[in-house]
Amino acid sequence: MKIHRMSEGSWGKVRAFFDIQTDDGFIIKGLRLVEGVNGKFLAMPSAKGQDGLFYDIVLADKELKEKVLEISLKEYIKKGKK
């Protein structure tokens, strides 16, 4: 797995938007690196439902989310961000 594209900045609590490419060649777009109370965390792509709430449209188990977070943090730091 590798970061396909990353845009760093500060949009409220969002620190970066990025896409990730799996080892099988799939590209998942719209992941976010978010600054939370306990540090940065991964936010999966989501869509607004008819009830006004946002729901993840890409689901992943805890281990996969941790792996993607690790990869995204390395890329974020490599680009000079903290």
For each residue, the residues with C-beta under 8 A, 3 or more apart:
1: 20 21 22 23 67 68 71
2: 20 21 71
3: 6 18 19 20 21 71 72 75
4: 18 19 20 21 27
5: 18 19
6: 3 16 17 18 19 72 75 76 79
7: 16 17 18
8: 15 16 76 79 81
9: 14 15 16
10: 14 15
11: 14
12:
13: 34 35 36
14: 9 10 11 17 32 33 34 35 43
15: 8 9 10 33 34 35 40 76 81
16: 6 7 8 9 32 33 72 76 81
17: 6 7 14 30 31 32 33
18: 3 4 5 6 7 31 32 33 72 75
19: 3 4 5 6 27 28 29 30 31
20: 1 2 3 4 27 28 31 68 71 72
21: 1 2 3 4 25 26 27 28
22: 1 25 26 27 28
23: 1
24:
25: 21 22
26: 21 22
27: 4 19 20 21 22
28: 19 20 21 22 31 45 58
29: 19 45
30: 17 19 45 46
31: 17 18 19 20 28 42 43 44 45 68 72
32: 14 16 17 18 42 43
33: 14 15 16 17 18 40 41 42 43 69 72 73 76
34: 13 14 15 40 41 42 43
35: 13 14 15 39 40
36: 13 39 40 41
37:
38: 41
39: 35 36
40: 15 33 34 35 36 69 73 76
41: 33 34 36 38 69
42: 31 32 33 34 65 68 69 72
43: 14 31 32 33 34 46
44: 31 56 57 58 59 60 65
45: 28 29 30 31 56 57 58
46: 30 43 54 55 56 57
47: 54 55 57
48: 52 53 54 55
49: 52 53 54 55
50:
51:
52: 48 49
53: 48 49
54: 46 47 48 49
55: 46 47 48 49
56: 44 45 46 59
57: 44 45 46 47
58: 28 44 45
59: 44 56
60: 44 64 65 68
61: 64 65
62: 65 66
63: 66 67
64: 60 61 67 68
65: 42 44 60 61 62 68 69
66: 62 63 69 70
67: 1 63 64 70 71
68: 1 20 31 42 60 64 65 71 72
69: 33 40 41 42 65 66 72 73
70: 66 67 73 74
71: 1 2 3 20 67 68 74 75
72: 3 6 16 18 20 31 33 42 68 69 75 76
73: 33 40 69 70 76 77
74: 70 71 77 78
75: 3 6 18 71 72 78 79
76: 6 8 15 16 33 40 72 73 79 81
77: 73 74 80 81 82
78: 74 75
79: 6 8 75 76
80: 77
81: 8 15 16 76 77
82: 77
